[in-house]
Amino acid sequence: MRVPTSIELHKASKTLTLGYGAHERYSLSAEFLRVHSPSAEVQGHGKPILQYGKLYVGLSALEPAGNYALKLTFDDGHDSGLFTWDYLYELCVRQDELWADYLDQLAAAGRSRDPHESPVRLML
């Protein structure tokens, strides 16, 4: 289990910074965390549910959940799902790959990160 040695919530920049020892630091955007939430609302029951329109979402609070996870509260009201230490570390080290996959899924679904944009309708 990779437990962060430092956790910093930056509300203005809408990021969460996690440190692991003296030389490993990762910054995760609130949007990235929101669309990768481990909650049932996002993960579904066997098939993840694509989250879209979360460009402007921020983190309003975080609190420890025992000695194994963080509970994140987002300013869009989402606060279910516990981010375990292992899951947070996976998000950190796989951030680029996971973000690219997410953007591909959005494009394939004709959806946008921006909540003010209408879905793209494909004309055949």
Backbone hydrogen bonds, N-H to C=O, Kabsch-Sander energy under -0.5 kcal/mol:
donor,donor_aa,acceptor,acceptor_aa,energy
3,V,1,M,-0.9
5,T,19,G,-2.7
6,S,19,G,-1.4
8,E,17,T,-2.6
10,H,8,E,-0.6
10,H,15,T,-2.9
11,K,9,L,-0.7
14,K,10,H,-0.8
15,T,10,H,-1.9
16,L,28,L,-2.6
17,T,8,E,-2.9
18,L,16,L,-0.5
18,L,26,Y,-2.8
19,G,6,S,-2.6
20,Y,24,E,-3.4
24,E,20,Y,-0.9
25,R,23,H,-0.6
26,Y,18,L,-2.6
28,L,16,L,-2.9
28,L,26,Y,-0.5
30,A,14,K,-2.7
33,L,29,S,-2.3
34,R,30,A,-2.8
35,V,31,E,-2.5
36,H,32,F,-1.0
37,S,34,R,-1.2
42,V,39,S,-0.7
43,Q,39,S,-3.3
44,G,40,A,-2.0
46,G,44,G,-0.6
49,I,42,V,-3.4
50,L,48,P,-0.6
53,G,112,S,-2.1
55,L,113,R,-2.9
57,V,54,K,-1.3
60,S,58,G,-0.5
60,S,73,T,-2.8
61,A,73,T,-1.6
63,E,71,K,-1.9
65,A,69,A,-2.7
66,G,64,P,-0.6
68,Y,65,A,-1.4
69,A,65,A,-0.9
70,L,83,F,-2.2
71,K,63,E,-3.2
72,L,70,L,-0.6
72,L,81,G,-0.6
73,T,61,A,-2.8
74,F,72,L,-0.5
74,F,78,H,-2.9
75,D,58,G,-2.6
77,G,74,F,-1.8
83,F,70,L,-2.7
83,F,81,G,-0.5
84,T,82,L,-1.1
85,W,68,Y,-2.2
88,L,84,T,-2.8
89,Y,85,W,-2.3
90,E,86,D,-2.2
91,L,87,Y,-2.5
92,C,88,L,-2.1
93,V,89,Y,-2.5
94,R,90,E,-2.0
95,Q,92,C,-1.0
98,L,94,R,-3.0
99,W,95,Q,-2.6
100,A,96,D,-2.2
101,D,97,E,-2.2
102,Y,98,L,-2.2
103,L,99,W,-2.6
104,D,100,A,-2.1
105,Q,101,D,-2.3
106,L,102,Y,-2.5
107,A,103,L,-2.2
108,A,104,D,-2.5
109,A,105,Q,-1.8
110,G,106,L,-0.7
110,G,107,A,-1.0
111,R,106,L,-2.6
117,E,114,D,-1.4
120,V,110,G,-3.0
122,L,120,V,-0.6
124,L,122,L,-0.5
